[in-house]
Every structure is written in structure tokens, then in C-alpha cells.
Amino acid sequence: MEQLTCESGAIALSAMRTGERGIVLELDCGRGLRSRLASMGLTPGAEITMLQNFGHGPLIARVRDARIALGRGEANKIYVRRVA
């Protein structure tokens, strides 16, 4: 699986493995997708846990006590910092 990074050293959500936790740092997307992600609870500072990521196709994550499914393209635009 490719490790995508941005200037702050964060990784793309799509690079997280199943069971890993992180904090959302940045959304690198347009206004429409940003609004849709915010309505699902994906905002900077939100804690996220990867529930399912097979390395291809959609992934499932837990954000603010909700399970959400994201396409790989969407997940590539969400940058997170891993937490222990």
C-alpha cells in the first residue's frame, strides 16, 4: 500500500491499516466534498478509527460513534496523524 503524505508529515486516510486510530488534520478537497465530509463528522480534530481497509475499493471507518464508508479517492483527500 502506498504511503501518501502532505507537508505536515500526515498520511492519507487510505494509508491507515485496519485497527489504527488517527486525528483528522486536513481535508484537501473542494467545497462540495468538504461539506459532505463535515456532515458525516469528518472535520479537523475528529478522532477516526479504521475498521476495514483492504488496500483497494472502499473503506469503512468510525468517526464520532458513526460508521462511514468512503471511496478510495475520497480517503486520499483526508489527511490524518496516527495516534497510539
Buried (B, 14 or more C-beta within 10 A) or exposed (E): EEEBEEEEEBBBBBBBEEEBBBBBBBBEBEEEBBEEBEEBBBBEEBBBBBBEBEEEEBBBBBBEEEEBEBEBEBBBBBBBEEEE
